[in-house]
Amino acid sequence: MIRGLPIILNGYIAGQEAGNVPYVVENGCGEFSKSPIEISKIVAEWFAPRSRQLEIMSQNALRLARPEAVFKIVQDMHELVRQRNRLPQLSCSA
């Protein structure tokens, strides 16, 4: 989403990724379908002449983007490993 690109989800891992589908669809930055035929129709609609759907979904994706999240994840992982292995504190700042 940080690049403003809409997404088509065609599956998810039960449990940990189940919330991604409604988040993407309900926030208007992507679509979900397991059907290759339906996915091809979605892409055709996005790129149809005079369609604003791709532009709107791109704006929605940018609105939801959290580019700093990747750094927070790395910092959290580093802290967990450090605590577990009693490693010295290192800086993970970008």
N, C-alpha and C positions, 0 to 999 in steps of 0.2 A: 504494500500500500504506500510505502514511502516514495515510490516512483510514480504514483498516481495511475497505476495500471489496474483496471478491473480484473477480477479473478473469476474463473469458472472452477468450482469444486466438483469433483466427480466421485468423491468418497471421503471417508474419514476413519480414524481409529476410534473405535467405541470407547467412551469414557473421556480420555484426555483431549480429543479433538471434536467431540460431539457438539460443543458450544460454538465452534467456528462457523458452522453452516448457518444457523439463525443470525449470528452476528453479521456475517457478510451479506446475507440476503436482506435482512430487515434494515440494515443501514444503507442499502442501495449501492453497494460497491462491488457486487458480483452476483453470480447465479449458481445454482446447484442442480445437477442432473447426472444420473448414472448412465443415461442413454446416449450413445455416440450420435445417433440421429438427432436427438434433441439438442445436443451440444453444438452440432453443425448448424442447426437452425438459429440458436442463440448468437453464434458468431456472425452468421449472415445478417441477422437483425442489427447487430452492433455496427456493422460496416455498410449497411444499406444507405443508398443515397438519401440525403436530407434527414437522416436519423441523428438525433441529439443524444441518444441513449449512452453511447460510449463517452461522450463529453461529460454528461451528468454523472455517470458512474466514476469517471476519473476524478472529478471534483469531490465526490463523496469519499473516495479512497484517500485523497490527500487530506481531507478534513479529519479522517480517523487515524492517519499515520502517526506513529510514535517512534521516530528514528532513534531516540535515545534509549529505547527499550533493549536493544541488542547489547549496549554497553552495561546496562544494569544487570542483565542476565549473566554476562561474563563476570562481572564483579561478584555477584551472588555465588556463582559456581566456584570462583577462586576462593572466596571466604569459606565455603563448605569444605573444600579440599584442604585448605590451610588449617582449619579447625580439626579436621579428622587426622591429618598427618603432622600437626604441630609445625607447620612450615613458617618461616619468617614472613612478616607482612610486606607485600610488594605493591607498588602503585599500579593501578589499572586505568588511570585517567587517560582520556582521549586527547 
